Amino acid sequence: MSAWTCIDDACPICTAPERDEMSLLRCAILTLLEHGRWMAGDDIPLPDILSAGGDYLNRLRGATDDGIPVPTTEHWAWLEAELRLVVARAAGLNAVSTLDPRIDDVLTTAARLPERRQVDLLDLAAEQFAELNTQPRAA
């Protein structure tokens, strides 16, 4: 997999000076968080927003075909697990692994938040994720 670059000139992942084979997957997470904001605003439940991300991106690219990051199917489970971890961290969970058993409880609580707070949570998740993944890497 080569270094991915989407067509979004403001994408913090794709415009970062250091890009690698993980750029597509990171860009996919940010895309799902961005679209998740709109989905939350349309009263789509948070568990639905955080699941089947690969399939959603695949259908979205088929409809628009404009730089939508679509990881290969073997990466879809990773994508979903990482997306759940990113949102759980934004909700305050100090987790270092997608296997942390507390993630489900944190996301269940977040799913009960009002629509506006879910949108804010997804915004915060995107901000934190972009910041973490655009910092220069130590040599």
Salt bridges, closest charged atoms under 4 A:
GLU18 OE1 - ARG137 NH1 3.13
ASP20 OD1 - ARG26 NH1 2.98
ASP20 OD2 - ARG137 NH2 3.85
ASP55 OD2 - ARG59 NE 3.11
ASP100 OD2 - ARG102 NH2 2.62
ASP104 OD1 - ARG84 NH2 2.19
ASP120 OD1 - ARG116 NH2 2.64
ASP123 OD1 - ARG37 NE 2.22
